[in-house]
């Protein structure tokens, strides 16, 4: 499936919106640009899920977890800005972990 520029950007943005990463994964994972952003979006989703689970167990550390969630939100915004600018740029701190996702 050949993607237009707008479709690539839409799929790239969806890759950073938590569970919505499934949409670009199912429809556009063969596109290298979208695939790059799917992997980074999956890293952020995994971090979010881990923090959510830790929050349940270690609720007294809620403030720390909220700060981490804020950092994930900032990274999500950075990722979306990179998509809109048509850049394949690794996210700070967590971008290297995307290589562990074999898509």
C-alpha positions in Angstrom: 0.0 0.0 0.0 1.5 3.3 -1.1 1.0 6.1 1.4 0.6 9.7 0.5 2.4 12.3 2.6 -0.7 13.2 4.6 -1.5 9.5 5.3 2.1 8.9 6.5 1.9 11.9 8.8 -1.5 10.8 10.2 -0.3 7.3 10.8 2.9 8.7 12.4 0.9 10.9 14.8 -1.4 8.0 15.7 1.7 5.9 16.6 2.3 8.3 19.5 -1.3 8.2 20.9 -1.1 5.2 23.2 -3.3 2.3 22.2 -4.0 3.9 18.8 -0.6 2.7 17.7 -2.4 -0.4 16.6 -4.0 1.5 13.7 -0.7 2.4 12.0 0.7 -1.0 12.9 -2.1 -2.8 11.1 -2.2 -0.5 8.1 1.2 1.1 7.4 3.9 -0.9 9.1 5.6 -1.6 5.7 6.4 2.1 5.3 9.8 2.8 6.8 8.8 6.3 8.1 5.7 5.1 9.8 7.5 2.0 11.1 10.2 4.2 12.8 7.5 6.2 14.6 5.5 3.0 15.5 8.5 1.6 17.3 9.0 4.9 19.3 5.3 5.1 20.1 5.5 1.5 21.4 8.4 2.4 23.7 6.3 5.2 25.2 3.2 3.0 25.5 5.3 0.3 27.4 6.6 3.0 29.7 3.1 4.2 30.4 1.8 0.7 31.1 4.7 0.0 33.4 4.2 3.2 35.3 0.5 2.5 35.6 1.2 -0.9 37.1 3.8 0.4 39.5 1.5 3.2 40.6 -1.0 0.6 41.7 1.5 -1.3 43.8 3.6 1.7 45.1 0.9 4.3 45.4 2.9 6.4 48.0 5.3 7.3 45.2 2.5 8.8 43.2 4.3 12.2 42.8 7.3 10.5 41.2 5.1 8.6 38.8 3.2 11.7 37.9 6.6 13.4 37.0 7.5 10.4 34.8 4.1 10.6 33.1 4.7 14.3 32.4 8.0 13.3 30.8 6.3 10.7 28.7 3.8 13.4 27.6 6.6 15.8 26.6 8.3 12.9 24.7 5.0 12.2 22.9 4.7 15.9 21.9 8.3 15.8 20.6 7.5 12.7 18.6 4.4 14.2 17.1 6.3 17.4 16.2 9.0 15.2 14.5 6.3 13.5 12.5 4.7 16.8 11.4 8.2 18.0 10.3 8.7 14.6 8.4 11.8 13.8 10.5 13.0 10.4 11.7 14.7 11.6 14.9 15.1 9.5 18.0 13.4 10.6 21.1 15.7 11.8 23.9 16.5 9.2 26.6 14.2 6.5 25.3 14.6 6.5 21.5 17.3 3.8 21.5 14.9 1.3 23.0 12.8 1.3 19.8 15.3 -1.1 18.2 14.0 -3.9 20.5 10.7 -3.9 18.7 10.9 -6.2 15.7 8.2 -5.2 13.3 
